[in-house]
Amino acid sequence: MEMKPQTSSLPLFTRFKLFLGRTLVNIGLHKDGTIDKRFRHLIDFKSQANSTPVDGVSSYDVSIDPCWFRVFVPDVTADKLPVIVYYHGGGFALYGPDSTLFDELCRRFASMIPAIVVSASYRLTPEHRYPSQYEDGINVLKFLDDENNRKNLPAKADLQRCFVSGDSSGANIAHHVCIEASKIKFQQLKVIGLVTLQPFFGGEERAASELSSENRLGLHLNQTDYYWNIFQPIAGDEIGKVVKIPNEQNTEIAKEEQAFWVKEDEDCSHITIMEAKILSNAIMAIDSGTEVRLLVSTIS
């Protein structure tokens, strides 16, 4: 793996928003393993789907019991567009496809790549623990593969060029969805790429990224530990294989994979812009036949 490049500093206002969000989340974490989500509206603003294009992208919602997903369709002239199935972050416990943060992010993906983006919901912890999130994740691919459900995607959606992606805990879900997908013989759908943005993994011992001072800008260790604790089953040790970092030493999760770092443009002050450019670059590389696994560096 290449060495991680130096990254530019976040704007002061972005740092303040991260601090405020972290503080509000901390208030809701209870020692008994429950989360008080009454303050969620202060950090989790919601956006409605838009049948009329916004920034060149329309969107609509589709129900898939017990979850749902939001489809983003760019207003472009193209016979076929790749499909990106995206899983949002939030420690397995927060947010959804209708969260303004992820609504804007997926809208950027759809517009900049361009692609049909399927932003999937999943059951959240602590009410629903492992393996609910992985089951919901793979069910989205099964749903899209069913010919009877083809009407839920636009005609130009090319299911033979399906990418799976996500950020943070969503990237963890995307990783395990791809493992499960490799065991399934789909009829319409073909997964040809996995792009993980700041994937949420840990280790039996503290990983370097967990100990890094850069982590002070995002979640603190007490928060990541809390999310792992409420994600794992009440009893059993199955959680070990989903927490560990996937690399060449950990063959229980993944074989050795090629990886590379992508440095964001210096003028990118908004995280969603940076991630849209990174995902776009990764998909273009994979689509051209390059076999890659994208890891996004932490911003300092």
DADA-V937537 format. One record per residue. N is the residue number from 1. SS is DSSP state (~ for helix, > for strand, _ for the rest). PSI is psi in whole degrees, 0 to 359 (none if undefined). Layout:
n ss psi
N SS PSI
N SS PSI
This chain:
n ss psi
1 _ 140
2 _ 156
3 _ 146
4 _ 131
5 _ 164
6 _ 143
7 _ 155
8 _ 159
9 _ 148
10 _ 147
11 _ 154
12 ~ 319
13 ~ 322
14 ~ 320
15 ~ 320
16 ~ 318
17 ~ 321
18 ~ 318
19 ~ 314
20 ~ 315
21 ~ 317
22 ~ 320
23 ~ 315
24 ~ 322
25 ~ 318
26 ~ 322
27 ~ 326
28 ~ 354
29 > 114
30 _ 150
31 _ 338
32 _ 7
33 _ 12
34 _ 161
35 > 125
36 _ 108
37 ~ 20
38 ~ 334
39 ~ 3
40 ~ 325
41 ~ 343
42 ~ 338
43 ~ 349
44 _ 78
45 _ 148
46 > 151
47 _ 139
48 _ 156
49 _ 152
50 _ 112
51 _ 331
52 _ 128
53 _ 134
54 > 124
55 _ 36
56 _ 13
57 > 127
58 > 164
59 > 156
60 > 160
61 > 146
62 > 131
63 > 139
64 > 102
65 _ 129
66 _ 19
67 > 201
68 > 169
69 > 158
70 > 130
71 > 129
72 > 126
73 > 115
74 > 145
75 _ 76
76 _ 156
77 _ 105
78 _ 140
79 _ 320
80 _ 143
81 > 142
82 > 158
83 > 129
84 > 120
85 > 118
86 > 135
87 > 125
88 _ 158
89 _ 185
90 _ 26
91 _ 24
92 _ 2
93 _ 341
94 _ 163
95 _ 178
96 _ 176
97 _ 335
98 _ 1
99 > 131
100 ~ 321
101 ~ 313
102 ~ 334
103 ~ 314
104 ~ 320
105 ~ 311
106 ~ 330
107 ~ 321
108 ~ 317
109 ~ 309
110 ~ 321
111 ~ 317
112 ~ 332
113 ~ 312
114 _ 160
115 _ 161
116 > 121
117 > 127
118 > 104
119 > 111
120 > 139
121 _ 167
122 _ 157
123 _ 141
124 _ 152
125 _ 161
126 _ 358
127 _ 326
128 _ 118
129 _ 175
130 _ 138
131 _ 26
132 ~ 317
133 ~ 321
134 ~ 322
135 ~ 316
136 ~ 324
137 ~ 312
138 ~ 332
139 ~ 332
140 ~ 316
141 ~ 319
142 ~ 320
143 ~ 314
144 ~ 331
145 ~ 340
146 _ 122
147 ~ 329
148 ~ 341
149 ~ 5
150 ~ 334
151 ~ 344
152 ~ 355
153 _ 152
154 _ 157
155 _ 331
156 _ 3
157 > 119
158 > 96
159 > 348
160 > 353
161 > 68
162 > 128
163 > 143
164 > 133
165 > 170
166 > 168
167 > 147
168 _ 237
169 ~ 330
170 ~ 327
171 ~ 326
172 ~ 314
173 ~ 314
174 ~ 318
175 ~ 312
176 ~ 332
177 ~ 319
178 ~ 322
179 ~ 314
180 ~ 322
181 ~ 329
182 _ 346
183 _ 356
184 _ 138
185 _ 92
186 _ 153
187 _ 319
188 _ 332
189 _ 143
190 _ 118
191 > 119
192 > 0
193 > 147
194 > 125
195 > 114
196 > 129
197 > 115
198 _ 59
199 _ 141
200 _ 95
201 _ 163
202 > 203
203 _ 167
204 _ 331
205 _ 161
206 _ 129
207 _ 160
208 ~ 320
209 ~ 331
210 ~ 328
211 ~ 349
212 _ 145
213 ~ 339
214 ~ 332
215 ~ 345
216 ~ 341
217 ~ 336
218 _ 229
219 _ 141
220 _ 165
221 ~ 325
222 ~ 329
223 ~ 315
224 ~ 320
225 ~ 319
226 ~ 315
227 ~ 321
228 ~ 320
229 ~ 322
230 ~ 352
231 ~ 324
232 _ 156
233 _ 157
234 _ 322
235 _ 153
236 _ 164
237 _ 19
238 _ 335
239 _ 336
240 ~ 322
241 ~ 350
242 ~ 346
243 ~ 322
244 > 150
245 _ 128
246 _ 113
247 _ 187
248 _ 339
249 _ 341
250 _ 79
251 _ 352
252 _ 330
253 _ 312
254 _ 148
255 _ 167
256 _ 133
257 _ 145
258 _ 139
259 > 154
260 > 155
261 > 145
262 > 125
263 _ 131
264 _ 156
265 _ 146
266 _ 331
267 _ 7
268 _ 106
269 _ 352
270 _ 125
271 ~ 321
272 ~ 328
273 ~ 315
274 ~ 314
275 ~ 325
276 ~ 319
277 ~ 321
278 ~ 313
279 ~ 320
280 ~ 314
281 ~ 319
282 ~ 317
283 ~ 321
284 ~ 322
285 ~ 314
286 ~ 317
287 ~ 334
288 _ 0
289 _ 2
290 _ 127
291 _ 112
292 _ 161
293 > 120
294 > 126
295 > 130
296 > 130
297 _ 151
298 _ 139
299 _ 136
300 _ none
